[in-house]
Amino acid sequence: MNMQEPDRYKTIKGSSVGYYKEKGSKFIARVFHVETEEEAKVFLLQMKKEYHDARHHCYAFRIRPENVFFRSSDDGEPSGTAGKPILNQILSAELFNVMVVVTRYFGGTKLGVPGLIRAYKTATLEAFSVAEMVTLTITRTMTLFFDYPQMNDIMRIVKEERLQVLKQDFTLQCELTLNVERNREKDVAEKFKRIHGLTVK
């Protein structure tokens, strides 16, 4: 097994919400499961629409456990008081494929830098505390091209290795797309490659 990189990662299922109030200001934190930056943008727009009368929609997200990509925004709050505290909570919870948007309704009293950091951090933690956390395995897709006579041998390996079939097309040439755990990818590919006349992509 490859020990350099962990093959499992934590994320959340669905979405959750957390609240925090201070000196009349209301902070609403929404957590979403996202797989891409595009999905993150969609949720941000959704929040801006839903809370269209709010002053700030600060956010952070972290996606892709393999080649990590993250971003955060203070959306008009003093630099480093919103996006960063939100992102830090994502990092300390070791979560991936997660988007947090914290919407702020200003209550008329300024909270100052420490107050803002505390508010954005606490609202995020509140949302995490009710989120459904799950641990997933990093997977890769593998596509096999073969002829009918090889079908039984291939299906036997699929069954033995308990592989998930994503797509199958048995029209002219047989094509099978599988989901394979990253740390088993090489071993599984080797097994398939022993079958004569099979192409693995």
C-alpha positions as CSV (number, residue, x, y, z in Angstrom):
1,M,0.0,0.0,0.0
2,N,1.2,3.5,-0.8
3,M,2.0,5.2,2.5
4,Q,3.0,8.6,1.1
5,E,-0.5,9.8,0.6
6,P,-3.6,8.8,2.6
7,D,-6.2,7.2,0.4
8,R,-9.1,8.3,2.5
9,Y,-10.5,11.8,3.0
10,K,-13.2,13.4,5.1
11,T,-16.1,15.4,3.6
12,I,-19.7,16.2,4.5
13,K,-22.9,14.8,3.1
14,G,-25.5,17.2,1.8
15,S,-25.5,20.5,3.6
16,S,-25.9,22.0,7.1
17,V,-26.5,25.4,8.7
18,G,-25.1,27.2,11.8
19,Y,-25.9,30.5,13.4
20,Y,-24.1,33.0,15.5
21,K,-25.2,36.4,16.9
22,E,-23.2,39.2,18.4
23,K,-24.1,42.9,19.1
24,G,-27.1,42.7,16.8
25,S,-25.1,41.2,13.9
26,K,-26.4,37.8,12.6
27,F,-24.1,35.3,11.0
28,I,-25.6,32.4,9.0
29,A,-23.2,29.7,8.0
30,R,-24.1,27.3,5.3
31,V,-22.0,24.2,4.5
32,F,-22.3,22.4,1.2
33,H,-20.6,19.3,-0.4
34,V,-19.0,20.4,-3.6
35,E,-16.8,18.6,-6.1
36,T,-15.8,21.5,-8.4
37,E,-15.2,25.3,-8.3
38,E,-18.3,25.7,-10.6
39,E,-20.5,24.0,-8.0
40,A,-19.0,26.3,-5.3
41,K,-20.0,29.3,-7.4
42,V,-23.5,28.0,-7.8
43,F,-24.0,27.7,-4.1
44,L,-22.5,31.2,-3.5
45,L,-25.0,32.7,-6.0
46,Q,-27.8,30.7,-4.3
47,M,-26.9,32.3,-0.9
48,K,-26.7,35.8,-2.4
49,K,-30.2,35.2,-3.8
50,E,-31.7,33.7,-0.7
51,Y,-30.2,36.4,1.6
52,H,-30.2,39.2,-1.0
53,D,-30.6,41.9,1.7
54,A,-27.5,40.9,3.7
55,R,-24.4,42.9,3.6
56,H,-21.7,40.2,3.3
57,H,-21.4,36.7,1.9
58,C,-18.0,35.5,2.9
59,Y,-16.8,32.1,1.9
60,A,-14.1,29.5,1.7
61,F,-13.9,26.1,-0.1
62,R,-11.4,23.3,-0.5
63,I,-11.8,20.7,-3.2
64,R,-9.9,17.7,-4.7
65,P,-8.0,15.7,-2.1
66,E,-5.4,14.7,-4.8
67,N,-4.5,18.1,-6.3
68,V,-5.9,20.4,-3.7
69,F,-7.5,23.7,-4.7
70,F,-8.9,26.2,-2.2
71,R,-10.1,29.7,-2.2
72,S,-11.6,32.2,0.3
73,S,-13.1,35.7,0.2
74,D,-13.8,38.4,2.8
75,D,-16.5,40.0,0.6
76,G,-16.0,43.5,1.9
77,E,-15.1,42.6,5.5
78,P,-11.7,43.8,6.7
79,S,-8.9,41.7,5.1
80,G,-8.3,38.4,6.9
81,T,-11.3,38.6,9.2
82,A,-13.8,36.3,7.4
83,G,-12.6,34.1,4.5
84,K,-9.4,33.0,6.4
85,P,-11.1,32.1,9.7
86,I,-13.7,30.0,7.6
87,L,-10.9,28.3,5.6
88,N,-8.9,27.6,8.8
89,Q,-11.9,25.7,10.2
90,I,-12.1,23.6,7.0
91,L,-8.4,22.9,7.3
92,S,-8.5,22.0,11.0
93,A,-11.5,19.7,10.5
94,E,-9.4,18.1,7.6
95,L,-12.3,18.4,5.2
96,F,-12.2,18.3,1.4
97,N,-14.9,19.0,-1.2
98,V,-16.5,21.4,1.2
99,M,-17.9,24.9,0.6
100,V,-18.8,27.3,3.5
101,V,-20.7,30.5,3.0
102,V,-21.2,32.8,6.0
103,T,-23.8,35.5,5.4
104,R,-23.7,38.5,7.7
105,Y,-26.6,40.8,8.6
106,F,-25.0,44.0,10.1
107,G,-26.5,44.9,13.5
108,G,-25.2,48.5,13.6
109,T,-22.3,47.9,16.0
110,K,-18.8,47.2,14.7
111,L,-17.3,44.1,16.1
112,G,-13.6,44.9,15.4
113,V,-11.1,42.5,14.0
114,P,-11.0,40.0,16.9
115,G,-14.8,40.0,17.1
116,L,-15.2,39.4,13.4
117,I,-12.7,36.5,13.3
118,R,-14.5,34.9,16.3
119,A,-17.9,35.4,14.7
120,Y,-17.0,33.8,11.3
121,K,-15.1,31.0,13.0
122,T,-17.9,30.2,15.5
123,A,-20.7,30.3,12.8
124,T,-18.6,27.8,10.7
125,L,-18.0,25.5,13.7
126,E,-21.8,25.6,14.5
127,A,-22.6,24.4,11.0
128,F,-19.9,21.7,11.1
129,S,-21.2,20.5,14.5
130,V,-24.5,19.5,12.8
131,A,-23.1,18.4,9.5
132,E,-23.0,14.7,8.5
133,M,-19.3,13.9,8.2
134,V,-18.2,10.9,6.0
135,T,-14.9,9.3,5.1
136,L,-14.4,8.4,1.5
137,T,-11.8,6.6,-0.5
138,I,-9.9,8.3,-3.3
139,T,-10.8,6.4,-6.5
140,R,-9.7,6.4,-10.1
141,T,-11.7,5.3,-13.2
142,M,-10.4,2.5,-15.4
143,T,-11.8,1.7,-18.8
144,L,-11.3,-1.8,-20.4
145,F,-11.7,-2.6,-24.1
146,F,-12.0,-6.2,-25.0
147,D,-13.9,-8.8,-27.2
148,Y,-16.8,-11.1,-26.1
149,P,-14.7,-14.2,-25.5
150,Q,-12.8,-12.4,-22.7
151,M,-16.0,-11.4,-20.9
152,N,-16.0,-14.2,-18.3
153,D,-12.4,-13.7,-17.2
154,I,-13.0,-10.0,-16.8
155,M,-16.2,-10.3,-14.9
156,R,-14.5,-12.8,-12.6
157,I,-11.9,-10.2,-11.6
158,V,-14.5,-7.5,-11.3
159,K,-16.4,-9.7,-8.8
160,E,-13.2,-10.9,-6.9
161,E,-12.0,-7.3,-6.5
162,R,-15.5,-6.0,-5.7
163,L,-15.1,-3.2,-8.3
164,Q,-17.9,-0.8,-9.0
165,V,-19.1,-0.7,-12.7
166,L,-19.7,2.8,-13.8
167,K,-20.6,2.2,-17.5
168,Q,-20.8,-0.8,-19.8
169,D,-21.2,-0.9,-23.5
170,F,-21.3,-4.3,-25.2
171,T,-22.2,-3.4,-28.7
172,L,-19.3,-3.9,-31.2
173,Q,-16.3,-4.0,-29.1
174,C,-16.9,-4.4,-25.3
175,E,-16.2,-1.4,-23.1
176,L,-16.3,-1.4,-19.4
177,T,-15.6,1.6,-17.1
178,L,-14.8,0.8,-13.5
179,N,-14.2,2.6,-10.2
180,V,-11.0,1.5,-8.5
181,E,-9.5,2.6,-5.2
182,R,-6.4,4.6,-5.9
183,N,-4.1,2.3,-3.8
184,R,-5.3,-0.8,-5.6
185,E,-5.2,0.7,-9.1
186,K,-1.8,-0.9,-10.1
187,D,-2.6,-4.4,-8.7
188,V,-6.0,-4.4,-10.4
189,A,-4.6,-3.2,-13.7
190,E,-1.9,-5.9,-13.6
191,K,-4.6,-8.6,-13.1
192,F,-6.5,-7.3,-16.2
193,K,-3.3,-7.0,-18.3
194,R,-2.7,-10.7,-17.9
195,I,-5.8,-11.3,-20.1
196,H,-4.7,-11.6,-23.7
197,G,-6.0,-8.9,-26.1
198,L,-7.4,-6.6,-23.4
199,T,-6.7,-2.8,-23.4
200,V,-6.7,-0.9,-20.2
201,K,-7.0,2.9,-20.1
